[in-house]
Amino acid sequence: MADVKAILQEVQAGRLSIERASELLQGAGMLDYATLDLDRAGRTGFPEVVYGAGKRIDQLIGIMERLREHQELVLVTRVSEEQASRVLERWPDVQYEKEAGLLISSRKPLRPVRDGYVAVVAAGTSDWGVAQEAAWTARCFGSEARVIADVGVAGIHRLFGRLEEIRSASVIVCVAGMEGALASVLAGLVDIPVIAVPTSVGYGANFGGVSALLSMLNSCSTGVAVVNIDNGFGAGYMAGMIHKQASKTM
C-alpha cells in the first residue's frame, strides 16, 4: 500500500505520467508463474501469505524476493525442510519455524502490539505442529500467543488445571483430533470465541480428520467456529483478526 500511495503522490506532483504509473501498478506484482497481491495489506490489514506446498524452489524464492521488496512481513506456510534450507541459504535473516512449517521474513522483531493474548489449546502432543502453525500466525498478526498443550478430554483434569489461563485469553484456538470433543467442552466453560481446528490425528475411522471436523461442526456448545482440517494458519489468522478488533473496543 505504501508503494501504491508513493506512485499516486508522484503522479499528483507531476513527476510521473499516468501511463507510467499504470505500468508500475500493474507490473509490480507480476511474475511468469504468479500474480502477487501487493495491496492486500491496505485492504485487509495483513499482507498476502504464501502457501509453500507444491511450489518449486525457484518459484518460492522468486515470490519471496518480490514480496520482501514490498512488504515488511512475508509469511510462507506449509514449507518443507528442503525448501526452508534453500531459502535460508539465500536469506539467512529469514526465520524458519520447523515445527509449524513456516518461514517468516520480517523487517522488525515480532512483538505483540495489543493487550491480551490468544490461547492455542491443543488436545494432545500429536496436535503440536498444527497448534504451532496457529500460534505463529497469530504472532505475525501482532498478538501474543500461548500454546497450552496436552489437555484433551481423556484426562480432563489437565484442562481444569489450566482453565484460568485459558479463560483470561481474548480468543481461543482449540486444536484437536480423534473425536474432536475438546472444542465443545471448552466452549461450555468460557465466555470468549472458540475457533476449532480439527486435525488428521487419529485411527482409521477418524478418516483423516473428518470425524473431528463433523463433531466440531455439530457441537452442542455455542460460540464455536470451525476451520478446515489441519488449518492452523486459518485459525491463527482468524484469532488475530478477532483479537485486533476486540482491542479497538477496549
LODO-676816 format. One line per 4 residues: number of its first residue (from 1); for each residue x, y, z of C-alpha. Coordinates in nm, 4 decimals, padded with zeros to 6 digits, m for minus. Example, Ala and Ser with C-alpha at 12.3 -4.5 7.8 and 13.67 -1.06 7.14 Angstrom:
1	01.2300 m00.4500 00.7800; 01.3670 m00.1060 00.7140
***
This chain:
1	00.0000 00.0000 00.0000; 00.2890 00.2348 00.0730; 00.4188 00.1752 m00.2815; 00.0775 00.2492 m00.4308
5	00.0497 00.5746 m00.2360; 00.4020 00.6754 m00.3349; 00.3219 00.6215 m00.7023; m00.0002 00.8233 m00.6761
9	00.1832 01.1042 m00.4969; 00.4380 01.1138 m00.7790; 00.1522 01.1468 m01.0289; m00.0084 01.4224 m00.8209
13	00.3209 01.6119 m00.8071; 00.3587 01.5851 m01.1847; 00.6785 01.3809 m01.1657; 00.5220 01.0643 m01.3076
17	00.2900 01.0210 m01.6039; m00.0406 00.8397 m01.5706; 00.0751 00.5878 m01.8300; 00.3959 00.5051 m01.6400
21	00.2086 00.4894 m01.3084; m00.0339 00.2408 m01.4634; 00.2577 00.0242 m01.5789; 00.4117 00.0288 m01.2323
25	00.0852 m00.0521 m01.0560; 00.0075 m00.3411 m01.2881; 00.3578 m00.4818 m01.3197; 00.4964 m00.4764 m00.9661
29	00.3230 m00.7989 m00.8670; 00.3584 m00.9818 m01.1980; 00.5838 m01.2848 m01.2321; 00.5790 m01.5506 m01.5042
33	00.4264 m01.8016 m01.2602; 00.2437 m01.5809 m01.0077; 00.0431 m01.2611 m00.9754; 00.1134 m01.1123 m00.6348
37	m00.1401 m00.9060 m00.4424; 00.0825 m00.6264 m00.3152; m00.2107 m00.4142 m00.1989; m00.3703 m00.6781 00.0240
41	m00.2423 m00.5271 00.3496; m00.4049 m00.1972 00.2575; m00.7410 m00.3671 00.2032; m00.7396 m00.6314 00.4743
45	m00.4783 m00.5241 00.7289; m00.2484 m00.8202 00.6618; m00.0235 m00.8828 00.3599; m00.0518 m01.1721 00.1196
49	00.0588 m01.5064 00.2648; 00.2342 m01.7672 00.0500; 00.1284 m02.1336 00.0507; 00.4598 m02.3141 00.0091
53	00.3476 m02.6709 m00.0663; 00.3747 m02.7649 m00.4321; 00.5936 m02.4714 m00.5334; 00.9340 m02.5240 m00.6924
57	01.2301 m02.3771 m00.5057; 01.2915 m02.1169 m00.7752; 00.9256 m02.0153 m00.7697; 00.9209 m01.9824 m00.3926
61	01.2397 m01.7757 m00.3889; 01.1119 m01.5556 m00.6723; 00.7845 m01.4895 m00.4928; 00.9550 m01.4198 m00.1620
65	01.2087 m01.1881 m00.3264; 00.9347 m00.9721 m00.4774; 00.7268 m00.9703 m00.1591; 01.0308 m00.8796 00.0529
69	01.0751 m00.5720 m00.1658; 00.7203 m00.4526 m00.0980; 00.6155 m00.5929 00.2409; 00.7531 m00.5549 00.5919
73	00.6442 m00.9094 00.6684; 00.6355 m01.2175 00.4473; 00.4803 m01.5382 00.5809; 00.5094 m01.8711 00.3986
77	00.3098 m02.1718 00.5189; 00.3484 m02.5477 00.4641; 00.7200 m02.5311 00.3969; 00.9307 m02.8450 00.3603
81	01.2760 m02.8746 00.5151; 01.4313 m02.8758 00.1678; 01.2507 m02.5554 00.0733; 01.3498 m02.3927 00.4013
85	01.7136 m02.4912 00.3603; 01.7366 m02.3322 00.0167; 01.5601 m02.0152 00.1286; 01.7895 m01.9789 00.4306
89	02.0918 m02.0142 00.2022; 01.9606 m01.7116 00.0135; 01.8420 m01.5099 00.3139; 01.9953 m01.6106 00.6497
93	01.7796 m01.3479 00.8227; 01.4608 m01.5439 00.7469; 01.3118 m01.7255 01.0467; 01.2238 m02.0924 00.9976
97	00.9788 m02.2448 01.2437; 01.0250 m02.6120 01.1630; 00.7503 m02.7496 01.3881; 00.4993 m02.5061 01.2402
101	00.6271 m02.5478 00.8839; 00.6557 m02.1687 00.8443; 00.9049 m01.9229 00.7004; 00.8849 m01.5706 00.8417
105	01.0661 m01.2738 00.6889; 01.0163 m00.9593 00.8957; 01.1960 m00.6258 00.8919; 01.1009 m00.5785 01.2572
109	01.1077 m00.8181 01.5547; 00.7746 m00.9918 01.6097; 00.6307 m00.8321 01.9219; 00.2722 m00.8091 02.0499
113	00.1123 m00.4780 01.9578; m00.2024 m00.5121 02.1702; m00.3032 m00.6164 02.5197; m00.4251 m00.9663 02.5914
117	m00.3322 m01.2895 02.4177; m00.4555 m01.5765 02.2063; m00.4708 m01.9129 02.3836; m00.3899 m02.2013 02.1485
121	m00.5198 m02.5085 02.3282; m00.4096 m02.8465 02.1911; m00.5785 m03.1696 02.2946; m00.2694 m03.3858 02.2510
125	00.1009 m03.3574 02.1830; 00.0338 m03.5079 01.8385; m00.1557 m03.1869 01.7566; 00.1561 m02.9804 01.8324
129	00.2506 m02.8928 01.4742; m00.0917 m02.7536 01.3851; m00.1018 m02.5659 01.7163; 00.2360 m02.4095 01.6411
133	00.1189 m02.3042 01.2968; m00.1783 m02.1280 01.4574; 00.0325 m01.9666 01.7295; 00.2995 m01.8285 01.4953
137	00.0377 m01.6975 01.2553; m00.1281 m01.5070 01.5393; 00.2134 m01.3699 01.6425; 00.2720 m01.2457 01.2893
141	m00.0634 m01.0716 01.3217; 00.0631 m00.8778 01.6232; m00.0859 m01.0905 01.9009; 00.0772 m01.2732 02.1864
145	00.0031 m01.6452 02.1539; 00.0350 m01.9003 02.4333; 00.0285 m02.2706 02.3485; m00.1376 m02.4887 02.6114
149	m00.0763 m02.8480 02.5111; m00.1985 m03.1975 02.6011; m00.5178 m03.1045 02.7870; m00.7587 m03.3320 02.5986
153	m01.0763 m03.4870 02.7349; m00.9187 m03.8265 02.8071; m00.7614 m03.6645 03.1133; m00.9916 m03.3704 03.1605
157	m00.8396 m03.2778 03.4974; m00.5423 m03.1454 03.2993; m00.7702 m02.8906 03.1333; m00.9053 m02.7644 03.4644
161	m00.5512 m02.7035 03.5831; m00.5020 m02.4500 03.3000; m00.8569 m02.3178 03.2841; m00.7957 m01.9754 03.4391
165	m00.5163 m01.9041 03.1923; m00.7448 m02.0091 02.9075; m01.0370 m01.8009 03.0360; m00.8148 m01.4940 03.0578
169	m00.7372 m01.5033 02.6846; m00.9039 m01.2737 02.4308; m00.9820 m01.5621 02.1935; m00.9170 m01.9376 02.1921
173	m00.7917 m02.1653 01.9182; m00.8776 m02.5262 02.0031; m00.6759 m02.7901 01.8165; m00.7951 m03.1494 01.8454
177	m00.8002 m03.4742 01.6513; m00.9618 m03.8101 01.7309; m01.3303 m03.7255 01.8003; m01.2625 m03.3510 01.8446
181	m01.4558 m03.3280 02.1718; m01.2332 m03.0671 02.3348; m01.3894 m02.7785 02.1398; m01.7366 m02.8467 02.2826
185	m01.6020 m02.8868 02.6351; m01.4035 m02.5629 02.6160; m01.6888 m02.3600 02.4692; m01.9114 m02.4649 02.7593
189	m01.6601 m02.3269 03.0099; m01.5646 m01.9861 02.8659; m01.7242 m01.6608 02.7526; m01.4921 m01.5917 02.4585
193	m01.4886 m01.7187 02.0976; m01.3521 m02.0674 02.0316; m01.2034 m02.1345 01.6888; m01.1908 m02.5102 01.6463
197	m00.9252 m02.6806 01.4327; m00.9873 m03.0493 01.3579; m00.6657 m03.2375 01.2955; m00.5945 m03.5527 01.0981
201	m00.4630 m03.7214 01.4147; m00.6469 m04.0456 01.4843; m00.7048 m04.4081 01.3864; m00.8828 m04.5392 01.0766
205	m01.2388 m04.4278 01.1490; m01.1057 m04.0782 01.2082; m01.0975 m04.0596 00.8265; m00.8021 m03.8214 00.8215
209	m00.9736 m03.5667 01.0436; m01.3269 m03.5881 00.9027; m01.4679 m03.7333 01.2257; m01.3241 m03.4455 01.4304
213	m01.4477 m03.1941 01.1727; m01.8027 m03.3290 01.1855; m01.8002 m03.3417 01.5652; m01.6906 m02.9783 01.5845
217	m01.9466 m02.8690 01.3248; m02.2160 m03.0455 01.5270; m02.1025 m02.9041 01.8608; m02.3824 m02.8704 02.1150
221	m02.1954 m02.5780 02.2727; m02.2417 m02.2294 02.1343; m01.9598 m01.9946 02.0423; m01.7651 m02.2467 01.8311
225	m01.6489 m02.1672 01.4770; m01.4681 m02.4343 01.2758; m01.1916 m02.4126 01.0154; m01.0694 m02.6822 00.7796
229	m00.8755 m02.9940 00.8808; m00.5197 m02.9150 00.9987; m00.5715 m02.5471 00.9085; m00.3704 m02.3912 01.1893
233	m00.2936 m02.0940 00.9676; m00.6608 m02.0161 00.9073; m00.7389 m02.0409 01.2786; m00.4413 m01.8249 01.3780
237	m00.5375 m01.5643 01.1187; m00.8978 m01.5508 01.2388; m00.7866 m01.5348 01.6024; m00.5587 m01.2432 01.5159
241	m00.8439 m01.0591 01.3441; m01.0770 m01.1105 01.6404; m00.8082 m01.0024 01.8875; m00.7318 m00.6937 01.6794
245	m01.0958 m00.5877 01.6619; m01.1532 m00.6613 02.0306; m00.8619 m00.4394 02.1263; m01.0191 m00.1484 01.9364
249	m01.3318 m00.1608 02.1522; m01.1488 m00.1647 02.4870
***
